[in-house]
């Protein structure tokens, strides 16, 4: 295949890249005591992306590996037919040849579908059996193994293997007119072991769904809020990380001013980074992006100051900045767009106990249930929360919705914990009609004067 790709690229006009992918996947769902979905598939295909001088991006996809030379001609012809408002340039990068093999300890392909179904059926029964107030539940399992090959006319090439295994459990409880939900997920890049021995974890989901039925709605107001590492990680990804993706910035004067390098974003001890190379088992680790640019650690906020933004080769050239290795495509049928990998708030030096010790009245918010952002404004719902009174965690409360302006909220960070952790959930991030596995990391953080929506 490597030779066939190289042959197809010979003599091509302008810049051309070819990406070929093969993927095997399984998707299973068990709901309310019954099989809801069983699917297994193998998909093979590829794409050609081309950029000729004076043209736009041309793109052609294929499912037959024959006729690669013709697909290159099609992409080049498409590029030539597009007349962009200004010439597209690509930042120069050193050619690379890279091979990224999956590190597999327990290959899910060696476990039968019936074995996988038995596992999720057991977890489904645990949720259903917890309490009569559980009215709906599901347990989903998915695995996928892909091999991607890439080469371009600049002599870069890579082979990248990737394994993903994800387990998702959900529970919904009802008491009168009150309906509450809880969910969690676990992901691994290593093997099937991540789904084993989760009975206690699954039981906690069912318990949380029913505990929330007994919890009072939080009283709306302005509070000192402590975010647990998972919620803090999701918050920095959604509210800040997407603003760092330069395809949102490059042609938007308002966004360029908002995300101006050198602008203060938080206190001196506040640091945010993004890293596609850290810990090979993290969801967002990619090693090399889909333009053939090696991933790296990218400092975004340093000592409270914005110092970096995320790029593909086109935005890096246009903004005169270094490429960051963040061009990612969902699969061979999609063009690479700027996406985060693993985004995190770096640890501070305060313990969780010291963080809550002087809080007279506050809220400890745990996990992210959902939310939305619009430029610098955000609204996030925590999965559940507890009141903090006189330095102690007290009763559970529900429906805690954090709202506000990103920049004001980040400036109000009072403390950053020393208990950093990477999230191990199985989330995907959506953007531009594509999904991408991403990672989040953070310690506990404390923020003053956060607006909380509630009763």
ChimeraX attribute file (.defattr): number of C-alpha atoms within 10 A of each C-alpha:
attribute: neighborCount
match mode: 1-to-1
recipient: residues
	/A:1	9
	/A:2	13
	/A:3	8
	/A:4	13
	/A:5	21
	/A:6	17
	/A:7	13
	/A:8	20
	/A:9	24
	/A:10	13
	/A:11	8
	/A:12	18
	/A:13	17
	/A:14	15
	/A:15	17
	/A:16	25
	/A:17	27
	/A:18	27
	/A:19	25
	/A:20	25
	/A:21	21
	/A:22	17
	/A:23	18
	/A:24	16
	/A:25	19
	/A:26	19
	/A:27	17
	/A:28	20
	/A:29	22
	/A:30	25
	/A:31	20
	/A:32	18
	/A:33	16
	/A:34	12
	/A:35	15
	/A:36	13
	/A:37	12
	/A:38	13
	/A:39	11
	/A:40	13
	/A:41	10
	/A:42	12
	/A:43	11
	/A:44	17
	/A:45	18
	/A:46	24
	/A:47	24
	/A:48	29
	/A:49	25
	/A:50	28
	/A:51	25
	/A:52	23
	/A:53	13
	/A:54	17
	/A:55	22
	/A:56	21
	/A:57	21
	/A:58	22
	/A:59	23
	/A:60	21
	/A:61	21
	/A:62	17
	/A:63	14
	/A:64	10
	/A:65	14
	/A:66	10
	/A:67	11
	/A:68	21
	/A:69	16
	/A:70	12
	/A:71	22
	/A:72	27
	/A:73	20
	/A:74	19
	/A:75	24
	/A:76	27
	/A:77	18
	/A:78	20
	/A:79	23
	/A:80	20
	/A:81	15
	/A:82	15
	/A:83	12
	/A:84	12
	/A:85	9
	/A:86	9
	/A:87	11
	/A:88	17
	/A:89	15
	/A:90	15
	/A:91	17
	/A:92	13
	/A:93	14
	/A:94	10
	/A:95	14
	/A:96	16
	/A:97	13
	/A:98	16
	/A:99	14
	/A:100	15
	/A:101	12
	/A:102	19
	/A:103	15
	/A:104	15
	/A:105	11
	/A:106	13
	/A:107	16
	/A:108	23
	/A:109	15
	/A:110	8
	/A:111	11
	/A:112	10
	/A:113	16
	/A:114	8
	/A:115	10
	/A:116	19
	/A:117	19
	/A:118	13
	/A:119	18
	/A:120	27
	/A:121	21
	/A:122	16
	/A:123	25
	/A:124	27
	/A:125	20
	/A:126	18
	/A:127	28
	/A:128	22
	/A:129	13
	/A:130	15
	/A:131	14
	/A:132	11
	/A:133	18
	/A:134	23
	/A:135	14
	/A:136	15
	/A:137	22
	/A:138	25
	/A:139	30
	/A:140	22
	/A:141	23
	/A:142	20
	/A:143	23
	/A:144	20
	/A:145	20
	/A:146	19
	/A:147	18
	/A:148	21
	/A:149	20
	/A:150	25
	/A:151	25
	/A:152	24
	/A:153	20
	/A:154	16
	/A:155	14
	/A:156	18
	/A:157	24
	/A:158	23
	/A:159	19
	/A:160	19
	/A:161	18
	/A:162	20
	/A:163	24
	/A:164	23
	/A:165	25
	/A:166	23
	/A:167	24
	/A:168	21
	/A:169	26
	/A:170	21
	/A:171	28
	/A:172	23
	/A:173	24
	/A:174	18
	/A:175	14
	/A:176	7
	/A:177	6
	/A:178	10
	/A:179	16
	/A:180	20
	/A:181	22
	/A:182	22
	/A:183	21
	/A:184	20
	/A:185	19
	/A:186	19
	/A:187	25
	/A:188	23
	/A:189	23
	/A:190	21
	/A:191	22
	/A:192	23
	/A:193	15
	/A:194	17
	/A:195	20
	/A:196	11
	/A:197	11
	/A:198	17
	/A:199	16
	/A:200	10
	/A:201	15
	/A:202	24
	/A:203	20
	/A:204	20
	/A:205	22
	/A:206	27
	/A:207	18
	/A:208	19
	/A:209	25
	/A:210	25
	/A:211	18
	/A:212	24
	/A:213	21
	/A:214	14
	/A:215	16
	/A:216	13
	/A:217	17
	/A:218	20
	/A:219	14
	/A:220	14
	/A:221	12
	/A:222	15
	/A:223	17
	/A:224	22
	/A:225	26
	/A:226	30
	/A:227	23
	/A:228	23
	/A:229	26
	/A:230	22
	/A:231	27
	/A:232	25
	/A:233	26
	/A:234	25
	/A:235	25
	/A:236	20
	/A:237	26
	/A:238	18
	/A:239	23
	/A:240	22
	/A:241	22
	/A:242	20
	/A:243	22
	/A:244	22
	/A:245	21
	/A:246	23
	/A:247	19
	/A:248	15
	/A:249	20
	/A:250	16
	/A:251	13
	/A:252	12
	/A:253	10
	/A:254	11
	/A:255	17
	/A:256	15
	/A:257	11
	/A:258	15
	/A:259	22
	/A:260	16
	/A:261	15
	/A:262	13
	/A:263	14
	/A:264	19
	/A:265	22
	/A:266	22
	/A:267	17
	/A:268	13
	/A:269	16
	/A:270	22
	/A:271	22
	/A:272	26
	/A:273	18
	/A:274	30
	/A:275	24
	/A:276	28
	/A:277	19
	/A:278	17
	/A:279	12
	/A:280	16
	/A:281	21
	/A:282	26
	/A:283	27
	/A:284	25
	/A:285	24
	/A:286	28
	/A:287	21
	/A:288	24
	/A:289	25
	/A:290	27
	/A:291	26
	/A:292	26
	/A:293	23
	/A:294	22
	/A:295	22
	/A:296	21
	/A:297	16
	/A:298	20
	/A:299	17
	/A:300	23
	/A:301	25
	/A:302	21
	/A:303	15
	/A:304	20
	/A:305	20
	/A:306	21
	/A:307	18
	/A:308	22
	/A:309	25
	/A:310	27
	/A:311	27
	/A:312	27
	/A:313	22
	/A:314	19
	/A:315	25
	/A:316	22
	/A:317	17
	/A:318	14
	/A:319	14
	/A:320	10
	/A:321	15
	/A:322	18
	/A:323	25
	/A:324	24
	/A:325	29
	/A:326	30
	/A:327	25
	/A:328	23
	/A:329	19
	/A:330	17
	/A:331	22
	/A:332	22
	/A:333	19
	/A:334	16
	/A:335	20
	/A:336	19
	/A:337	20
	/A:338	25
	/A:339	30
	/A:340	28
	/A:341	33
	/A:342	27
	/A:343	29
	/A:344	29
	/A:345	27
	/A:346	21
	/A:347	21
	/A:348	19
	/A:349	12
	/A:350	16
	/A:351	16
	/A:352	19
	/A:353	11
	/A:354	12
	/A:355	18
	/A:356	24
	/A:357	15
	/A:358	13
	/A:359	20
	/A:360	12
	/A:361	16
	/A:362	25
	/A:363	26
	/A:364	23
	/A:365	27
	/A:366	21
	/A:367	21
	/A:368	20
	/A:369	18
	/A:370	12
	/A:371	17
	/A:372	13
	/A:373	19
	/A:374	11
	/A:375	16
	/A:376	15
	/A:377	15
	/A:378	19
	/A:379	20
	/A:380	23
	/A:381	23
	/A:382	21
	/A:383	22
	/A:384	24
	/A:385	27
	/A:386	21
	/A:387	19
	/A:388	23
	/A:389	17
	/A:390	14
	/A:391	17
	/A:392	17
	/A:393	18
	/A:394	14
	/A:395	12
	/A:396	20
	/A:397	23
	/A:398	23
	/A:399	23
	/A:400	26
	/A:401	23
	/A:402	20
	/A:403	20
	/A:404	17
	/A:405	17
	/A:406	21
	/A:407	16
	/A:408	15
	/A:409	19
	/A:410	19
	/A:411	17
	/A:412	18
	/A:413	21
	/A:414	18
	/A:415	23
	/A:416	26
	/A:417	22
	/A:418	17
	/A:419	18
	/A:420	17
	/A:421	18
	/A:422	18
	/A:423	23
	/A:424	19
	/A:425	20
	/A:426	21
	/A:427	21
	/A:428	14
	/A:429	15
	/A:430	13
	/A:431	13
	/A:432	7
	/A:433	7
	/A:434	17
	/A:435	16
	/A:436	19
	/A:437	20
	/A:438	24
	/A:439	28
	/A:440	29
	/A:441	26
	/A:442	30
	/A:443	28
	/A:444	28
	/A:445	25
	/A:446	25
	/A:447	19
	/A:448	18
	/A:449	16
	/A:450	24
	/A:451	20
	/A:452	24
	/A:453	19
	/A:454	15
	/A:455	11
